[in-house]
Amino acid sequence: MKYSKLNIAKEAINHKGFVRKIPDIFRMVKMWRKGAYPMKSIDIILPLLGILYIISPIDLLPEFAIPVLGVMDDLAVLSLTIPKLIKEVDKFLLWEAEQKYSGAKVIDAEIIK
């Protein structure tokens, strides 16, 4: 099977939960840019730069010059980028839920098993 950037991008999109979290990624970046979501800049910039590197036609190791290594650098970047981005989105979703329900009061609750 010949690997290309298109195939690598398809594999990244097939990552469990990645497609469902795309709207959350955009919302997280929007909240971070507004200053509402506290996050280190490096924690969002590096994963986004990694995704841009995969999408970009410019490579450090081009596929046409070095076929196997050209794909391997893209796979390495993807293997670091997608899990980091998913982890940051999960942190954001937890923060968002805490913000939404921080003022909520539990009046009458029952534990059901």
KEKE-3310 file (N, C-alpha, C; in steps of 0.2 Angstrom, whole numbers, plus 5000, padded with zeros to 4 digits):
npx = (5004:5003:5008:5002:5001:4987:4982:4987:4981:4968:4969:4972:4960:4952:4955:4950:4937:4941:4935:4922:4926:4930:4922:4923:4936:4937:4929:4936:4948:4943:4938:4950:4957:4949:4952:4945:4947:4959:4974:4990:4999:5008:5003:4992:4997:5007:5001:4992:5001:5008:4997:4995:5008:5007:4996:5002:5010:5024:5038:5050:5057:5054:5041:5043:5056:5062:5054:5050:5054:5050:5036:5036:5040:5029:5020:5026:5024:5010:5007:5011:5004:4990:4985:4989:4982:4969:4969:4970:4958:4949:4953:4948:4934:4931:4933:4924:4912:4913:4912:4899:4891:4895:4888:4877:4864:4861:4847:4837:4842:4845:4853:4855:4857)
npy = (4994:5011:5025:5041:5059:5061:5048:5047:5058:5053:5042:5049:5055:5045:5042:5037:5045:5058:5064:5068:5077:5088:5100:5104:5107:5119:5127:5127:5134:5146:5151:5151:5161:5172:5174:5168:5154:5147:5143:5136:5144:5136:5123:5123:5128:5120:5107:5112:5117:5105:5098:5107:5105:5092:5094:5103:5105:5106:5098:5092:5080:5075:5065:5061:5061:5053:5040:5031:5036:5049:5048:5043:5053:5061:5052:5051:5064:5065:5055:5061:5073:5071:5063:5073:5084:5079:5076:5089:5094:5086:5091:5104:5102:5097:5108:5117:5110:5112:5126:5128:5121:5126:5135:5128:5120:5106:5100:5090:5074:5058:5042:5030:5013)
npz = (5000:4995:5004:5006:5009:5009:5013:5026:5032:5032:5040:5052:5055:5057:5070:5086:5092:5087:5076:5082:5091:5084:5082:5096:5097:5089:5097:5109:5105:5101:5114:5121:5114:5116:5130:5140:5143:5152:5147:5143:5130:5122:5123:5115:5103:5098:5095:5084:5075:5072:5065:5054:5048:5043:5034:5025:5010:5010:5016:5028:5025:5010:5001:4988:4986:4996:4999:5010:5022:5020:5023:5036:5044:5044:5050:5062:5067:5067:5077:5088:5089:5087:5099:5109:5106:5108:5122:5127:5122:5130:5143:5141:5139:5152:5160:5154:5158:5172:5173:5168:5177:5189:5197:5201:5211:5221:5226:5229:5229:5224:5225:5213:5209)
capx = (5000:5007:5006:5003:4998:4980:4981:4989:4976:4962:4971:4972:4953:4949:4957:4944:4934:4944:4930:4917:4929:4932:4919:4926:4943:4936:4926:4942:4953:4939:4938:4957:4958:4945:4955:4940:4949:4966:4978:4997:4999:5012:4999:4988:5000:5011:4997:4990:5007:5008:4992:4997:5014:5004:4992:5006:5014:5031:5041:5058:5059:5048:5039:5045:5064:5064:5047:5048:5056:5045:5030:5038:5041:5022:5017:5029:5021:5003:5007:5012:4999:4983:4984:4990:4976:4963:4970:4969:4951:4946:4953:4943:4927:4930:4933:4918:4907:4914:4910:4892:4888:4898:4883:4871:4863:4858:4842:4835:4845:4844:4858:4851:4862)
capy = (5000:5017:5030:5048:5063:5060:5042:5048:5062:5049:5038:5053:5057:5039:5041:5036:5051:5064:5068:5070:5083:5094:5106:5106:5110:5126:5131:5128:5139:5152:5153:5153:5167:5177:5174:5165:5148:5147:5137:5138:5144:5130:5117:5123:5130:5114:5102:5115:5117:5098:5097:5111:5102:5086:5096:5107:5101:5106:5093:5091:5074:5074:5058:5059:5060:5047:5037:5028:5041:5055:5046:5041:5059:5063:5048:5053:5071:5063:5051:5066:5078:5069:5062:5079:5088:5075:5077:5096:5095:5083:5096:5110:5100:5096:5115:5119:5108:5115:5132:5128:5119:5128:5138:5124:5118:5100:5101:5083:5069:5051:5038:5024:5009)
capz = (5000:4995:5008:5004:5014:5010:5017:5033:5035:5033:5046:5058:5056:5059:5077:5090:5095:5084:5072:5086:5095:5080:5085:5102:5096:5087:5103:5113:5102:5102:5121:5123:5111:5120:5136:5144:5144:5154:5145:5141:5123:5119:5123:5109:5097:5095:5091:5078:5070:5069:5060:5048:5045:5040:5028:5021:5005:5011:5021:5029:5021:5005:5000:4982:4987:5001:5000:5016:5027:5019:5026:5043:5048:5045:5055:5069:5069:5069:5083:5094:5088:5089:5106:5113:5105:5111:5129:5128:5122:5136:5148:5140:5141:5159:5162:5152:5162:5178:5172:5167:5183:5196:5201:5201:5218:5221:5231:5232:5225:5226:5222:5210:5207)
cpx = (5004:5004:5007:5000:4991:4978:4982:4984:4970:4963:4970:4964:4950:4951:4951:4942:4937:4939:4924:4920:4931:4929:4921:4932:4942:4934:4932:4947:4949:4939:4945:4959:4955:4948:4950:4943:4957:4970:4985:4997:5003:5007:4994:4991:5004:5007:4994:4995:5008:5003:4993:5003:5011:5000:4997:5010:5022:5033:5048:5060:5053:5047:5042:5053:5065:5057:5046:5049:5051:5038:5031:5038:5033:5019:5019:5025:5014:5003:5008:5007:4992:4981:4985:4984:4970:4963:4968:4961:4947:4947:4949:4936:4926:4929:4927:4912:4907:4911:4902:4888:4890:4893:4877:4870:4860:4853:4839:4838:4845:4849:4854:4857:4859)
cpy = (5006:5022:5037:5052:5062:5054:5043:5053:5058:5045:5042:5054:5051:5038:5041:5043:5058:5068:5071:5077:5089:5100:5109:5109:5117:5130:5132:5134:5146:5155:5155:5160:5173:5178:5171:5158:5148:5141:5140:5138:5139:5124:5117:5124:5124:5109:5105:5115:5110:5096:5101:5108:5096:5089:5100:5102:5101:5102:5094:5085:5072:5067:5056:5058:5054:5044:5035:5033:5047:5054:5045:5048:5062:5059:5050:5060:5069:5060:5055:5071:5076:5068:5068:5083:5085:5077:5084:5097:5092:5088:5102:5108:5099:5103:5118:5117:5111:5122:5132:5126:5121:5132:5134:5121:5111:5100:5094:5078:5062:5047:5032:5020:5004)
cpz = (5000:5000:5005:5010:5015:5014:5024:5036:5036:5039:5053:5060:5058:5067:5081:5093:5092:5080:5076:5090:5090:5081:5091:5102:5094:5093:5108:5111:5103:5109:5123:5120:5114:5127:5142:5147:5146:5152:5142:5133:5119:5119:5118:5102:5094:5092:5084:5073:5068:5064:5054:5045:5041:5034:5023:5016:5006:5017:5022:5025:5016:5003:4993:4982:4991:5003:5007:5022:5027:5023:5034:5047:5049:5050:5062:5072:5071:5076:5089:5094:5090:5096:5111:5112:5108:5119:5131:5127:5127:5142:5147:5141:5148:5162:5160:5156:5169:5178:5172:5173:5189:5200:5203:5209:5217:5227:5234:5227:5228:5222:5219:5207:5202)
residu = (MET:LYS:TYR:SER:LYS:LEU:ASN:ILE:ALA:LYS:GLU:ALA:ILE:ASN:HIS:LYS:GLY:PHE:VAL:ARG:LYS:ILE:PRO:ASP:ILE:PHE:ARG:MET:VAL:LYS:MET:TRP:ARG:LYS:GLY:ALA:TYR:PRO:MET:LYS:SER:ILE:ASP:ILE:ILE:LEU:PRO:LEU:LEU:GLY:ILE:LEU:TYR:ILE:ILE:SER:PRO:ILE:ASP:LEU:LEU:PRO:GLU:PHE:ALA:ILE:PRO:VAL:LEU:GLY:VAL:MET:ASP:ASP:LEU:ALA:VAL:LEU:SER:LEU:THR:ILE:PRO:LYS:LEU:ILE:LYS:GLU:VAL:ASP:LYS:PHE:LEU:LEU:TRP:GLU:ALA:GLU:GLN:LYS:TYR:SER:GLY:ALA:LYS:VAL:ILE:ASP:ALA:GLU:ILE:ILE:LYS)
# end
